[in-house]
């Protein structure tokens, strides 16, 4: 079974993603912010990381950089609903990292699964 690490500061969304991904046969671990996500990644490397961008303690862009420093081949889906500050668009910035795909919130389960399958390279 493929393992996915979900990093998001909103518990309801973490729970929803766990449920959606679990129904598709994935084993899901969660973390409440970027710092906890990087720690969870170090403990048990998943097959895919799905992370929010805007979070307290350590944001998603910093977590992505740290995860890619640990494993440059890691596949990541970055998601955000409000990922823009002034001229800076966080989802566009996330796409500049190798192997990172993006997902705009809110999204449907079909969009989530398309991003997951695209990142993992499977049908």
Residue pairs with C-beta under 8 A, 6 or more apart in sequence:
1 25
1 26
1 27
2 25
2 26
2 27
2 46
2 47
2 48
2 120
3 26
3 27
3 28
3 29
3 44
3 46
3 47
3 48
4 21
4 26
4 27
4 28
4 29
4 46
4 47
4 48
4 49
4 50
4 116
5 28
5 29
5 30
5 31
5 37
5 40
5 41
5 46
5 48
5 49
5 50
6 14
6 17
6 18
6 21
6 28
6 29
6 30
6 31
6 50
6 51
7 30
7 31
7 32
7 33
7 34
7 36
7 37
7 40
7 49
7 50
7 51
7 52
7 55
7 60
7 63
8 14
8 17
8 30
8 32
8 51
8 52
8 55
8 79
9 32
9 33
9 52
9 55
9 56
10 52
11 32
13 52
14 30
14 32
17 28
17 30
17 50
17 112
18 28
18 30
20 109
20 112
20 113
21 28
21 112
21 116
22 28
24 113
24 116
26 116
29 40
29 44
29 46
31 37
31 39
31 40
33 55
33 56
33 57
33 58
34 51
34 55
34 57
34 58
34 59
34 60
34 62
34 63
34 66
35 57
35 58
35 63
36 57
37 49
37 51
37 58
37 63
37 67
38 58
38 63
38 66
38 67
38 70
41 49
41 67
41 70
41 74
42 70
45 71
45 74
47 75
47 120
48 74
48 75
48 76
48 77
48 116
48 119
48 120
49 64
49 67
49 74
49 75
49 76
49 77
50 76
50 77
50 79
50 103
50 116
51 60
51 63
51 64
51 76
51 77
51 78
51 79
52 60
52 78
52 79
52 80
53 59
53 60
53 61
53 78
53 79
53 80
53 83
53 90
53 91
53 94
54 60
54 80
54 82
54 83
54 90
60 78
60 80
60 90
60 94
61 78
61 90
61 93
61 94
64 76
64 78
64 94
64 97
64 100
65 97
67 74
67 76
68 74
68 76
68 97
68 98
68 99
72 98
73 99
74 99
75 99
75 101
75 119
75 120
76 97
76 99
76 100
76 101
76 119
77 100
77 101
77 102
77 103
77 115
77 116
77 119
78 90
78 91
78 94
78 95
78 100
78 101
78 102
78 103
79 102
79 103
79 104
79 105
79 107
80 90
80 91
80 94
80 102
80 104
80 105
81 104
81 105
81 106
83 89
83 90
83 91
83 94
84 90
91 102
91 104
94 100
94 102
95 101
95 102
99 119
101 115
101 118
101 119
102 115
103 111
103 112
103 115
117 123
